[in-house]
Amino acid sequence: MMEFTIRRDYFINQLNDTLKAISPRTTLPILTGIKIDAKEDEVILTGSDSEISIEISIPKQVDGEDIVTISETGSVVLPGRFFVDIIKKLPGKDVKLSTNAQFQTLITSGHSEFNLSGLDPDQYPLLPQVSQDDAIQLPIKVLKNVIAQTNFAVSTSETRPVLTGVNWLIQDNELICTATDSHRLAVRKLKLEDEDIDNKNVIIPGKALAELNKIVSDSEDDINIFFASNQVLFKVGHINFISRLLEGHYPDTSRLFPENYETKIEMSNSDFYHAIDRASLLAREGGNNVIKLSTGNEEVELSSTSPEIGTVKEDVNANDVEGSNLKISFNSKYMMDALKAIDSDEVEVEFFGTMKPFTLKPKEDDSVVQLILPIRTY
Amino acid sequence: MMEFTIRRDYFINQLNDTLKAISPRTTLPILTGIKIDAKEDEVILTGSDSEISIEISIPKQVDGEDIVTISETGSVVLPGRFFVDIIKKLPGKDVKLSTNAQFQTLITSGHSEFNLSGLDPDQYPLLPQVSQDDAIQLPIKVLKNVIAQTNFAVSTSETRPVLTGVNWLIQDNELICTATDSHRLAVRKLKLEDEDIDNKNVIIPGKALAELNKIVSDSEDDINIFFASNQVLFKVGHINFISRLLEGHYPDTSRLFPENYETKIEMSNSDFYHAIDRASLLAREGGNNVIKLSTGNEEVELSSTSPEIGTVKEDVNANDVEGSNLKISFNSKYMMDALKAIDSDEVEVEFFGTMKPFTLKPKEDDSVVQLILPIRTY
């Protein structure tokens, strides 16, 4: 017999975040809904697609301002997207929800009155419980950075399910995140502040990390990360974000990194990026995404040819070119993804021969390495 | 052997407007391209999907600033969307185009160089010629207003092709624009300043008016409109916008308007609109768009019911309710479209019985009338 009155603008923001866990395509119909629990001193919203779950607590007050007045505790499940659309369009500053014993829910605001058929919250699946000790703590902006630098490289194919996730390896107080779709690979290493963290080796689904990245807003605040045997919980402020972990063994990729480059170029990340972006227009129009790169003395030339359409040639000024002259071809999208992930104005690219993977990293910084397999054309 | 150098930012804007006439789905492949004519003292861009055509003249100077330097006159047709994408991404302030006798076109800007296969401009269809005397002149903002108030009501079905256009009837120095999809009808009347305009009765395709509306930006400037037997030319600044006219007879709709209302309500356009918008959330979720309206003493109630989902009730404060009590049902989308088209804070709605079309118009203003057929539910 739940009943509460809540500030509409605040409610909308929390509902929008809860919706991010909900998929319209679900095998369990109740999961298209949002579970609302009014407790003595908080309202809890839950959304889940059974892979990821989001639990948001709405306290009675925020910054001394009244947010929610709970007259009767209780629970109901309401149709997710549709319920949120209604709350968004209501006219009043506040909205009142009251649910009867059959879970019929009356929603009133101003001169507007909706009466929705709700579902029994006891039918809603229980969320996995993750024990909240043994946390890793990271500033949110660091976590977002780690996600941005690796997550784009996960595989979108289900052929090898482990590759659809990012491997988080914690050993000797270092976090090593690795993602690969077997055409390119991204690695990000990070020293952890805390000295007493147990070693771990888990695979977090790429989709979960992408949703998490959308929900948490850039800030200096910390996020706490807890691991259970097959779940991970990210806890930030009043939001609990839970994802299952992928099962299986992640391949050992450390031996993929070559040593002793044959050719090395250093250049402006943005100049290189934009030149590839232009060349890729023609490469894409031609039906493949292949761009050729050749180096001479202090010169880097990009080119692409499509017999029907035409040709493009881009000269990029390099700050430094070392080693032997090189001709190599690559997928322009992989290169652009890698350059975006390298959070630095200057980039170092090391080549180990026309047929071998090459690496990109920020100048004088080994915390991020992007590795790309070339395409055979020469 | 065309060759010119042009300010890139200015070129991009003109190309974007030209693109609006181009459809990727065309039976004549050359129409996916943009025709570029470099003449002695201007460059002319042409795009067409054979229904509408856009011709833009780029002068050598704009506001005393050099825009284009033409070294050799000539013409070429270049692949539309793709060419524009290239120009947008080029690095320099200027871009140079030079075409050889085989219509290969070299595009250079900064360190970037594209070489595109162009097409022979002689293969490009000739645009219809519209004689430029006997113009109607309207301020652009009035034209845009007229389009916004009628064009939404055209039919999207090809069953009766004339209904996919807006009827422009000019008689006795008045312009009467009418659009209907046979479920609702929009009429906008406008006195013309000029006293000597020939009577006309034409049908302009709704799609053409929609594109025109996107291209011309709101201003106090005038647009000139010229009619030929089967074409209309809108001329504004350096843009010529040409559309074919629809053939056939537009139905006489003047007898559709009832007289002597049974019930009349006056209320705030925005209060009414938002109440319908909310009620339509439920109506749409329930699979139809039907909303019921009932009037009592100074009261207007909107409601909608979907057995599986729930109910909604909205009370709207009316400024005035006259005549007998009424219950009527309508399609919420038609009502919202009509209210948006009524460019006024207060709206008058006149009902002539549950089964008869009803009308909406601005309070004390007959220049716009929206007519809607009700839905039988009571």
Contacts between the chains, C-beta under 8 A, distances in Angstrom:
chain1	res1	chain2	res2	distance
A	79	B	285	8.0
A	79	B	309	7.4
A	82	B	281	7.1
A	82	B	285	5.3
A	82	B	309	7.6
A	85	B	281	5.5
A	86	B	278	7.1
A	86	B	281	5.7
A	86	B	282	7.8
A	89	B	274	7.3
A	89	B	277	6.1
A	89	B	278	4.8
A	89	B	281	6.5
A	90	B	278	6.9
A	91	B	274	6.6
A	91	B	278	7.8
A	104	B	310	7.7
A	111	B	275	7.6
A	111	B	314	6.3
A	111	B	315	4.1
A	111	B	316	7.1
A	111	B	317	7.6
A	112	B	275	7.2
A	112	B	278	5.7
A	112	B	312	7.6
A	112	B	313	7.8
A	112	B	314	5.3
A	113	B	312	6.9
A	113	B	313	4.6
A	113	B	314	7.4
A	114	B	278	8.0
A	114	B	282	6.8
A	114	B	310	6.4
A	114	B	311	7.4
A	114	B	312	4.9
A	115	B	310	4.9
A	115	B	311	4.6
A	115	B	312	7.4
A	116	B	309	6.7
A	116	B	310	4.0
A	117	B	308	6.7
A	117	B	309	6.1
A	117	B	310	5.3
A	274	B	89	7.3
A	274	B	91	6.6
A	275	B	111	7.6
A	275	B	112	7.1
A	277	B	89	6.1
A	278	B	86	7.1
A	278	B	89	4.8
A	278	B	90	6.9
A	278	B	91	7.8
A	278	B	112	5.7
A	278	B	114	8.0
A	281	B	82	7.1
A	281	B	85	5.5
A	281	B	86	5.7
A	281	B	89	6.5
A	282	B	86	7.8
A	282	B	114	6.8
A	285	B	79	8.0
A	285	B	82	5.3
A	308	B	117	6.8
A	309	B	79	7.4
A	309	B	82	7.7
A	309	B	116	6.7
A	309	B	117	6.2
A	310	B	104	7.7
A	310	B	114	6.4
A	310	B	115	4.8
A	310	B	116	4.0
A	310	B	117	5.3
A	311	B	114	7.3
A	311	B	115	4.6
A	312	B	112	7.5
A	312	B	113	6.9
A	312	B	114	4.9
A	312	B	115	7.4
A	313	B	112	7.8
A	313	B	113	4.6
A	314	B	111	6.3
A	314	B	112	5.3
A	314	B	113	7.4
A	315	B	111	4.1
A	316	B	111	7.2
A	317	B	111	7.7
